[in-house]
Amino acid sequence: MKKRLTINKVIIVVIFAVFIFSLVRQGIALKRIKESLSVERQNLNQLKEENEKLQAEVESAQSDYEYIEKLARERLGLIKDGEQVIESLEP
């Protein structure tokens, strides 16, 4: 009879240990998912800000000739007839 009680206790302890182990693993997985979600939300916010800037740039470019000229000069290196490009050499 004592052997049977001991075996039952061992089985209960093993089941309890497996249950606790499972809870710990799920807790760790949940923490990782929350961290990943936080990082992705930050990335999303950065992309939204960048998108807003680009939208403003597009709207400005559609209506402002001087802005288009400025972009052409800065980004594409374009110059007008008779102009010379002067480049500065920085150490």
MDAnalysis code that builds the backbone (N, CA, C; Angstrom):
import MDAnalysis as mda
import numpy as np

u = mda.Universe.empty(273, n_residues=91, atom_resindex=np.repeat(np.arange(91), 3), trajectory=True)
u.add_TopologyAttr("name", ["N", "CA", "C"] * 91)
u.add_TopologyAttr("resid", np.arange(1, 92))
u.add_TopologyAttr("resname", ["MET", "LYS", "LYS", "ARG", "LEU", "THR", "ILE", "ASN", "LYS", "VAL", "ILE", "ILE", "VAL", "VAL", "ILE", "PHE", "ALA", "VAL", "PHE", "ILE", "PHE", "SER", "LEU", "VAL", "ARG", "GLN", "GLY", "ILE", "ALA", "LEU", "LYS", "ARG", "ILE", "LYS", "GLU", "SER", "LEU", "SER", "VAL", "GLU", "ARG", "GLN", "ASN", "LEU", "ASN", "GLN", "LEU", "LYS", "GLU", "GLU", "ASN", "GLU", "LYS", "LEU", "GLN", "ALA", "GLU", "VAL", "GLU", "SER", "ALA", "GLN", "SER", "ASP", "TYR", "GLU", "TYR", "ILE", "GLU", "LYS", "LEU", "ALA", "ARG", "GLU", "ARG", "LEU", "GLY", "LEU", "ILE", "LYS", "ASP", "GLY", "GLU", "GLN", "VAL", "ILE", "GLU", "SER", "LEU", "GLU", "PRO"])
u.atoms.positions = np.array([
    [0.809, -1.184, 0.000],
    [0.000, 0.000, 0.000],
    [0.865, 1.266, 0.000],
    [1.968, 1.257, 0.773],
    [2.859, 2.404, 0.814],
    [3.531, 2.614, -0.537],
    [3.847, 1.500, -1.208],
    [4.480, 1.599, -2.516],
    [3.552, 2.296, -3.500],
    [2.300, 1.951, -3.433],
    [1.318, 2.532, -4.336],
    [1.183, 4.035, -4.071],
    [1.183, 4.459, -2.816],
    [1.117, 5.874, -2.476],
    [2.361, 6.607, -2.962],
    [3.510, 5.976, -2.833],
    [4.758, 6.581, -3.280],
    [4.754, 6.746, -4.794],
    [4.295, 5.741, -5.509],
    [4.229, 5.815, -6.970],
    [3.255, 6.914, -7.387],
    [2.127, 6.993, -6.712],
    [1.154, 8.045, -7.022],
    [1.746, 9.436, -6.775],
    [2.475, 9.585, -5.687],
    [3.113, 10.869, -5.388],
    [4.140, 11.232, -6.457],
    [4.917, 10.250, -6.871],
    [5.923, 10.490, -7.912],
    [5.244, 10.912, -9.213],
    [4.174, 10.234, -9.558],
    [3.444, 10.569, -10.790],
    [2.893, 11.992, -10.706],
    [2.331, 12.341, -9.557],
    [1.789, 13.692, -9.379],
    [2.899, 14.737, -9.471],
    [4.038, 14.475, -8.851],
    [5.167, 15.410, -8.900],
    [5.665, 15.569, -10.334],
    [5.761, 14.462, -11.074],
    [6.215, 14.521, -12.468],
    [5.230, 15.330, -13.315],
    [3.952, 15.067, -13.146],
    [2.941, 15.817, -13.906],
    [3.014, 17.304, -13.556],
    [3.158, 17.602, -12.274],
    [3.269, 18.992, -11.841],
    [4.516, 19.652, -12.433],
    [5.645, 18.934, -12.440],
    [6.892, 19.467, -12.999],
    [6.748, 19.747, -14.492],
    [6.108, 18.825, -15.209],
    [5.884, 19.024, -16.645],
    [4.991, 20.245, -16.862],
    [3.985, 20.391, -16.047],
    [3.080, 21.532, -16.148],
    [3.833, 22.844, -15.909],
    [4.639, 22.891, -14.870],
    [5.426, 24.090, -14.556],
    [6.406, 24.389, -15.686],
    [7.082, 23.361, -16.191],
    [8.027, 23.536, -17.295],
    [7.319, 24.115, -18.517],
    [6.141, 23.606, -18.797],
    [5.358, 24.094, -19.933],
    [4.976, 25.562, -19.743],
    [4.569, 25.929, -18.537],
    [4.219, 27.321, -18.258],
    [5.420, 28.247, -18.429],
    [6.572, 27.814, -17.960],
    [7.780, 28.632, -18.082],
    [8.130, 28.836, -19.556],
    [8.075, 27.766, -20.343],
    [8.380, 27.873, -21.775],
    [7.407, 28.822, -22.467],
    [6.135, 28.725, -22.131],
    [5.142, 29.612, -22.740],
    [5.374, 31.066, -22.323],
    [5.774, 31.259, -21.079],
    [6.073, 32.612, -20.605],
    [7.250, 33.218, -21.348],
    [8.281, 32.415, -21.560],
    [9.452, 32.886, -22.309],
    [9.067, 33.209, -23.748],
    [8.289, 32.328, -24.362],
    [7.849, 32.559, -25.747],
    [7.000, 33.825, -25.829],
    [6.131, 34.036, -24.869],
    [5.280, 35.226, -24.851],
    [6.118, 36.491, -24.718],
    [7.136, 36.445, -23.865],
    [8.020, 37.598, -23.688],
    [8.727, 37.925, -24.997],
    [9.231, 36.911, -25.686],
    [9.914, 37.133, -26.975],
    [8.959, 37.725, -28.005],
    [7.745, 37.232, -28.027],
    [6.757, 37.747, -28.981],
    [6.435, 39.208, -28.674],
    [6.298, 39.543, -27.398],
    [6.019, 40.930, -27.023],
    [7.174, 41.850, -27.418],
    [8.416, 41.390, -27.210],
    [9.582, 42.183, -27.595],
    [9.612, 42.383, -29.106],
    [9.336, 41.317, -29.834],
    [9.313, 41.394, -31.294],
    [8.220, 42.351, -31.760],
    [7.077, 42.287, -31.130],
    [5.966, 43.176, -31.470],
    [6.349, 44.632, -31.227],
    [7.032, 44.885, -30.127],
    [7.465, 46.241, -29.810],
    [8.427, 46.768, -30.871],
    [9.373, 45.937, -31.275],
    [10.334, 46.334, -32.311],
    [9.613, 46.614, -33.622],
    [8.684, 45.751, -33.980],
    [7.956, 45.929, -35.238],
    [7.071, 47.176, -35.202],
    [6.527, 47.498, -34.038],
    [5.733, 48.729, -33.919],
    [6.617, 49.957, -34.112],
    [7.827, 49.905, -33.559],
    [8.760, 51.016, -33.746],
    [9.120, 51.157, -35.224],
    [9.375, 50.028, -35.881],
    [9.678, 50.062, -37.315],
    [8.504, 50.642, -38.093],
    [7.301, 50.236, -37.725],
    [6.107, 50.742, -38.396],
    [5.985, 52.252, -38.226],
    [6.233, 52.742, -37.021],
    [6.162, 54.183, -36.776],
    [7.200, 54.939, -37.602],
    [8.411, 54.387, -37.691],
    [9.450, 55.024, -38.502],
    [9.043, 55.052, -39.971],
    [8.487, 53.953, -40.444],
    [8.053, 53.897, -41.836],
    [6.902, 54.861, -42.102],
    [6.010, 55.003, -41.129],
    [4.912, 55.962, -41.288],
    [5.449, 57.386, -41.395],
    [6.423, 57.721, -40.538],
    [7.019, 59.055, -40.586],
    [7.705, 59.288, -41.929],
    [8.452, 58.294, -42.381],
    [9.134, 58.410, -43.671],
    [8.116, 58.557, -44.802],
    [7.041, 57.808, -44.714],
    [5.991, 57.887, -45.727],
    [5.362, 59.281, -45.757],
    [5.116, 59.853, -44.581],
    [4.551, 61.199, -44.518],
    [5.489, 62.219, -45.153],
    [6.793, 62.089, -44.876],
    [7.770, 63.003, -45.472],
    [7.780, 62.866, -46.988],
    [7.748, 61.632, -47.457],
    [7.751, 61.407, -48.901],
    [6.472, 61.926, -49.550],
    [5.342, 61.752, -48.864],
    [4.081, 62.275, -49.395],
    [4.139, 63.799, -49.512],
    [4.699, 64.445, -48.495],
    [4.834, 65.903, -48.533],
    [5.766, 66.318, -49.663],
    [6.826, 65.553, -49.860],
    [7.771, 65.841, -50.937],
    [7.099, 65.697, -52.300],
    [6.289, 64.667, -52.448],
    [5.576, 64.447, -53.713],
    [4.600, 65.591, -53.970],
    [3.850, 65.970, -52.958],
    [2.894, 67.069, -53.116],
    [3.603, 68.371, -53.468],
    [4.730, 68.608, -52.808],
    [5.489, 69.819, -53.087],
    [6.070, 69.781, -54.494],
    [6.557, 68.626, -54.899],
    [7.164, 68.488, -56.223],
    [6.133, 68.663, -57.329],
    [4.924, 68.300, -57.077],
    [3.885, 68.413, -58.098],
    [3.481, 69.860, -58.345],
    [3.722, 70.726, -57.381],
    [3.226, 72.092, -57.521],
    [4.318, 73.160, -57.536],
    [5.546, 72.802, -57.262],
    [6.580, 73.819, -57.072],
    [7.763, 73.564, -58.006],
    [7.892, 74.402, -59.029],
    [8.971, 74.243, -60.005],
    [10.334, 74.427, -59.350],
    [10.465, 75.406, -58.456],
    [11.748, 75.653, -57.790],
    [12.174, 74.446, -56.957],
    [11.232, 73.806, -56.338],
    [11.544, 72.619, -55.542],
    [12.052, 71.498, -56.448],
    [11.423, 71.334, -57.593],
    [11.861, 70.309, -58.546],
    [13.282, 70.611, -59.010],
    [13.548, 71.882, -59.288],
    [14.893, 72.271, -59.718],
    [15.912, 71.989, -58.614],
    [15.554, 72.293, -57.384],
    [16.449, 72.049, -56.247],
    [16.767, 70.559, -56.122],
    [15.755, 69.717, -56.233],
    [15.982, 68.273, -56.160],
    [16.874, 67.795, -57.299],
    [16.648, 68.325, -58.501],
    [17.457, 67.928, -59.653],
    [18.913, 68.307, -59.440],
    [19.153, 69.455, -58.863],
    [20.529, 69.890, -58.606],
    [21.180, 69.052, -57.498],
    [20.466, 68.856, -56.398],
    [21.049, 68.170, -55.243],
    [21.204, 66.669, -55.460],
    [20.173, 66.042, -55.971],
    [20.183, 64.581, -56.055],
    [20.767, 64.055, -57.357],
    [20.545, 64.776, -58.432],
    [20.991, 64.284, -59.736],
    [22.234, 65.001, -60.242],
    [22.616, 66.080, -59.577],
    [23.809, 66.811, -59.984],
    [23.629, 67.587, -61.280],
    [22.414, 67.930, -61.626],
    [22.152, 68.660, -62.863],
    [22.519, 70.134, -62.697],
    [22.931, 70.752, -63.813],
    [23.281, 72.170, -63.811],
    [22.621, 72.841, -65.008],
    [22.505, 74.153, -64.926],
    [21.953, 74.923, -66.038],
    [23.068, 75.213, -67.040],
    [22.675, 75.574, -68.261],
    [23.655, 75.954, -69.274],
    [24.467, 77.145, -68.776],
    [25.774, 77.057, -68.934],
    [26.661, 78.144, -68.545],
    [27.106, 78.087, -67.093],
    [26.563, 77.202, -66.297],
    [26.981, 77.076, -64.893],
    [28.160, 76.120, -64.789],
    [28.936, 76.309, -63.741],
    [30.044, 75.404, -63.464],
    [29.845, 74.815, -62.072],
    [30.207, 73.561, -61.944],
    [30.090, 72.885, -60.653],
    [31.390, 73.077, -59.895],
    [31.281, 73.504, -58.661],
    [32.445, 73.649, -57.797],
    [32.266, 72.665, -56.651],
    [33.204, 71.750, -56.541],
    [33.139, 70.742, -55.480],
    [34.176, 71.066, -54.427],
    [33.792, 70.950, -53.195],
    [34.745, 71.175, -52.115],
    [35.297, 69.832, -51.669],
    [36.580, 69.829, -51.393],
    [37.227, 68.610, -50.915],
    [37.349, 68.704, -49.408],
    [36.673, 67.811, -48.733],
    [36.725, 67.801, -47.277],
    [37.641, 66.677, -46.828],
    [38.468, 66.935, -45.824],
    [39.404, 65.879, -45.371],
    [38.702, 64.730, -44.709],
])
